[in-house]
């Protein structure tokens, strides 16, 4: 069942001006409930515009945006309510922190929603857990933290509002490999334990392959592909035309296939490659 659906959505920057840019063109996309959906595309492909359409930060020039089956622009004066259902974490959210302590920063959203203090406490502690924030850190000023820690706090603040859909624009940008694994691993655990839907925008094919269930591919304002990881990453040529690459392990698999090693071209993770190679060797096909 889809929790967000875009129907023939279009958006133009600088409409009716000499600088008109068609950022989105006839987008039809469904975000399925309980899944992690990745959105990939080259710079300027429309990824960030697309996700800002999801919760009403941008109003489309054409088409409809449905959340839980309802047109979010049916009552424009109530659009802010959608942001409690579709929570957005923008790129580099650490610059949006403002409270005296990490605890207060995470608690701000739930308190704004008028939930009880007991519920606020539960949400702060739960969100801090998923984002790898220690109890000691909760009492610190967010301005005393490292960039990666600030990123966690900003993410926890949106999680604490308990949205049905969590939308993340480049959540691991600028982090080292360990930081990326910790942030994205926490997001995956959050999805598994909460059953919520998650949308991740990223340039990293490896991250998409490891953490996403389905992937939407954007190019020049158009949705050119949407499917599971196996389907999307098997289309190496189409991705290349869109200015993208497949995960490095997929490139390795294609190189092996060119040398006569008959394993599936749709492999996109290291574990998948290891299992395929083991199966090939067990078949006594002259080895590698």
C-alpha positions as CSV (number, residue, x, y, z in Angstrom):
1,X,0.0,0.0,0.0
2,X,1.4,3.4,-0.9
3,X,1.6,6.1,1.8
4,X,2.7,8.9,-0.7
5,X,1.6,9.0,-4.3
6,X,2.5,11.6,-6.9
7,X,0.2,11.8,-9.9
8,X,1.5,13.7,-13.0
9,X,3.4,16.2,-10.8
10,X,5.3,19.0,-12.4
11,X,7.2,22.0,-11.0
12,X,8.9,25.0,-12.6
13,X,11.4,27.3,-11.1
14,X,11.2,30.9,-12.4
15,X,7.9,30.3,-14.1
16,X,7.2,32.7,-17.0
17,X,10.6,34.2,-16.8
18,X,13.6,34.0,-19.1
19,X,15.2,31.7,-16.5
20,X,12.4,29.1,-16.4
21,X,13.6,25.6,-15.3
22,X,11.4,22.5,-15.5
23,X,12.6,20.9,-12.3
24,X,10.0,18.1,-12.3
25,X,8.1,16.8,-15.3
26,X,5.1,14.5,-15.1
27,X,6.3,12.5,-12.1
28,X,4.2,9.4,-11.2
29,X,5.6,7.8,-8.1
30,X,4.4,5.7,-5.2
31,X,6.2,5.4,-1.9
32,X,5.2,2.1,-0.3
33,X,4.3,1.8,3.4
34,X,7.0,0.3,5.6
35,X,9.8,0.5,3.0
36,X,13.1,2.4,2.7
37,X,13.0,4.1,-0.7
38,X,16.2,5.6,-2.1
39,X,16.1,8.5,-4.6
40,X,19.2,8.9,-6.8
41,X,20.2,11.2,-9.6
42,X,22.9,13.5,-10.8
43,X,23.2,17.1,-9.4
44,X,20.3,19.1,-10.7
45,X,18.2,16.0,-11.6
46,X,15.3,17.2,-9.3
47,X,15.9,15.0,-6.2
48,X,15.7,17.7,-3.6
49,X,12.8,19.4,-5.3
50,X,11.0,16.0,-5.4
51,X,11.2,15.3,-1.7
52,X,10.2,18.9,-0.8
53,X,7.0,18.2,-2.8
54,X,6.2,15.3,-0.5
55,X,5.4,17.3,2.6
56,X,4.3,20.6,1.1
57,X,7.4,22.7,1.4
58,X,7.0,23.2,-2.4
59,X,3.6,23.3,-4.1
60,X,3.6,21.6,-7.5
61,X,2.5,23.6,-10.6
62,X,0.6,20.6,-11.9
63,X,-0.6,17.2,-10.7
64,X,-1.5,15.9,-7.3
65,X,0.3,14.9,-4.1
66,X,-1.5,12.3,-2.1
67,X,-0.6,11.3,1.5
68,X,-2.6,8.4,2.9
69,X,-4.9,8.8,-0.2
70,X,-5.7,12.4,0.4
71,X,-4.7,15.4,-1.7
72,X,-2.4,17.5,0.7
73,X,-3.3,20.7,-1.1
74,X,-7.1,20.3,-0.8
75,X,-6.9,22.6,2.2
76,X,-3.9,24.8,1.7
77,X,-4.3,26.5,5.1
78,X,-3.8,23.2,6.9
79,X,-0.6,22.2,4.9
80,X,1.5,22.5,8.1
81,X,-0.3,19.4,9.5
82,X,1.2,17.3,6.7
83,X,4.7,18.0,8.1
84,X,3.8,16.0,11.2
85,X,2.9,13.1,8.9
86,X,5.9,13.5,6.5
87,X,8.9,14.6,8.5
88,X,11.8,16.1,6.6
89,X,15.5,16.3,7.5
90,X,17.2,18.7,5.1
91,X,20.8,18.4,4.0
92,X,23.2,19.6,6.7
93,X,20.4,20.0,9.3
94,X,23.0,20.6,12.1
95,X,22.8,24.3,11.2
96,X,19.2,24.3,12.4
97,X,19.9,23.5,16.0
98,X,19.0,26.2,18.5
99,X,18.2,24.9,22.1
100,X,20.3,25.0,25.2
101,X,20.6,21.3,25.5
102,X,20.4,18.3,23.1
103,X,17.4,17.0,25.1
104,X,15.5,20.3,24.6
105,X,16.3,20.4,20.9
106,X,14.9,16.8,20.4
107,X,11.9,17.6,22.6
108,X,10.9,20.7,20.7
109,X,8.9,19.0,18.0
110,X,6.8,16.7,20.2
111,X,6.1,19.6,22.6
112,X,4.9,21.7,19.7
113,X,2.5,18.8,18.9
114,X,1.1,19.2,22.5
115,X,1.8,15.6,23.6
116,X,2.2,14.9,27.3
117,X,5.6,15.3,29.0
118,X,5.6,11.6,29.7
119,X,5.3,11.0,26.0
120,X,7.9,13.6,25.2
121,X,10.3,11.8,27.5
122,X,9.6,8.4,25.7
123,X,10.1,10.0,22.3
124,X,13.3,11.8,23.2
125,X,14.8,8.6,24.6
126,X,13.7,6.4,21.7
127,X,14.9,8.8,19.1
128,X,18.3,9.3,20.9
129,X,18.7,5.5,20.9
130,X,18.2,5.1,17.2
131,X,20.5,8.0,16.5
132,X,23.3,6.7,18.8
133,X,23.0,9.6,21.2
134,X,24.2,8.8,24.8
135,X,22.4,9.9,28.0
136,X,25.4,12.1,28.8
137,X,25.2,13.8,25.4
138,X,21.5,14.7,26.0
139,X,22.6,17.1,28.7
140,X,25.2,18.9,26.6
141,X,24.8,22.0,24.5
142,X,24.3,21.0,20.8
143,X,26.8,23.7,19.9
144,X,29.6,21.8,21.8
145,X,29.2,18.7,19.6
146,X,31.0,17.6,16.5
147,X,29.4,17.9,13.1
148,X,28.4,14.2,13.0
149,X,26.9,14.4,16.5
150,X,24.9,17.5,15.5
151,X,23.6,15.6,12.5
152,X,22.3,12.9,14.9
153,X,20.6,15.4,17.1
154,X,18.8,17.0,14.1
155,X,17.7,13.6,12.9
156,X,16.5,12.6,16.3
157,X,14.4,15.8,16.5
158,X,12.4,14.8,13.5
159,X,12.1,11.2,14.6
160,X,10.7,12.3,17.9
161,X,7.7,13.8,16.1
162,X,6.9,10.2,15.1
163,X,6.0,10.9,11.4
164,X,4.5,8.2,9.3
165,X,7.2,9.0,6.7
166,X,10.8,10.1,7.4
167,X,12.4,11.9,4.5
168,X,16.2,12.4,4.6
169,X,18.1,14.5,2.1
170,X,21.8,13.2,2.0
171,X,21.8,12.2,5.8
172,X,25.3,10.9,5.6
173,X,26.9,13.7,3.5
174,X,30.4,14.7,4.7
175,X,30.7,11.9,7.2
176,X,33.5,9.3,7.3
177,X,32.7,5.6,6.5
178,X,32.1,4.8,10.2
179,X,29.8,7.7,10.7
180,X,27.8,6.8,7.6
181,X,27.3,3.2,8.8
182,X,26.2,4.4,12.2
183,X,23.7,6.9,10.9
184,X,22.3,4.8,8.2
185,X,22.3,1.6,10.3
186,X,20.3,3.5,13.0
187,X,17.8,4.6,10.3
188,X,17.4,1.0,9.1
189,X,16.9,-0.2,12.7
190,X,14.3,2.6,13.2
191,X,12.4,1.4,10.2
192,X,12.5,-2.3,11.3
193,X,11.3,-1.6,14.8
194,X,8.8,1.2,14.1
195,X,7.4,0.0,10.8
196,X,7.6,3.5,9.4
197,X,8.4,4.5,5.9
198,X,11.7,6.1,5.1
199,X,12.9,8.0,2.0
200,X,16.6,8.6,1.5
201,X,18.2,10.9,-1.0
202,X,21.9,10.0,-1.6
203,X,24.7,10.1,-4.2
204,X,26.2,6.9,-2.8
205,X,25.3,3.8,-4.8
206,X,26.8,1.6,-2.1
207,X,24.5,3.2,0.6
208,X,21.5,2.8,-1.6
209,X,22.3,-0.9,-2.3
210,X,22.9,-1.7,1.4
211,X,20.0,0.1,3.0
212,X,17.1,0.6,0.5
213,X,14.3,-1.7,-0.5
214,X,13.4,0.2,-3.7
215,X,15.1,3.0,-5.7
216,X,13.7,5.8,-7.8
217,X,16.1,7.2,-10.4
218,X,15.8,10.9,-11.5
219,X,17.3,12.5,-14.6
220,X,16.7,16.0,-15.9
221,X,13.5,16.4,-13.8
222,X,12.1,13.1,-14.9
223,X,11.6,9.7,-13.2
224,X,13.3,7.3,-15.5
225,X,13.2,4.1,-13.3
226,X,11.7,2.8,-10.1
227,X,12.1,-0.7,-8.8
228,X,13.9,-2.9,-6.3
229,X,17.7,-2.7,-6.0
230,X,18.2,-5.9,-8.1
231,X,16.2,-4.5,-11.0
232,X,17.7,-1.0,-10.9
233,X,21.3,-1.9,-10.6
234,X,21.0,-4.5,-13.4
235,X,20.4,-1.5,-15.7
236,X,24.0,-0.4,-15.8
237,X,23.8,1.2,-19.2
238,X,20.6,3.2,-18.4
239,X,22.2,4.5,-15.2
240,X,25.3,5.5,-17.1
241,X,23.2,7.5,-19.5
242,X,21.7,9.3,-16.4
243,X,25.2,10.2,-15.2
244,X,25.2,7.6,-12.5
245,X,27.2,4.5,-11.7
246,X,26.3,1.1,-10.1
247,X,27.9,0.0,-6.8
248,X,31.6,-0.9,-7.2
249,X,30.9,-4.5,-6.5
250,X,28.4,-4.6,-9.5
251,X,31.2,-3.2,-11.7
252,X,33.4,-6.1,-10.5
253,X,30.7,-8.6,-11.3
254,X,30.4,-7.2,-14.8
255,X,34.2,-7.5,-15.3
256,X,34.0,-11.1,-14.2
257,X,31.2,-11.8,-16.6
258,X,33.3,-10.4,-19.4
259,X,36.0,-12.9,-18.5
260,X,33.5,-15.8,-18.9
261,X,32.5,-16.1,-15.3
262,X,28.7,-16.8,-15.6
263,X,27.2,-15.2,-12.5
264,X,24.2,-12.9,-12.3
265,X,24.6,-9.3,-13.6
266,X,22.1,-8.1,-11.0
267,X,24.4,-8.5,-8.0
268,X,24.8,-5.3,-6.0
269,X,26.2,-6.2,-2.6
270,X,29.5,-7.8,-1.4
271,X,27.6,-10.6,0.3
272,X,25.7,-11.3,-2.9
273,X,28.9,-11.5,-4.9
274,X,30.5,-13.8,-2.4
275,X,27.6,-16.2,-2.5
276,X,27.4,-16.2,-6.3
277,X,31.1,-16.9,-6.6
278,X,30.9,-19.7,-4.1
279,X,28.1,-21.2,-6.1
280,X,30.0,-20.9,-9.3
281,X,33.0,-22.7,-7.8
282,X,30.9,-25.4,-6.4
283,X,29.7,-26.0,-9.9
284,X,33.2,-26.9,-10.9
285,X,33.4,-24.3,-13.7
286,X,37.2,-24.1,-13.9
287,X,37.5,-21.6,-11.1
288,X,38.5,-18.0,-11.4
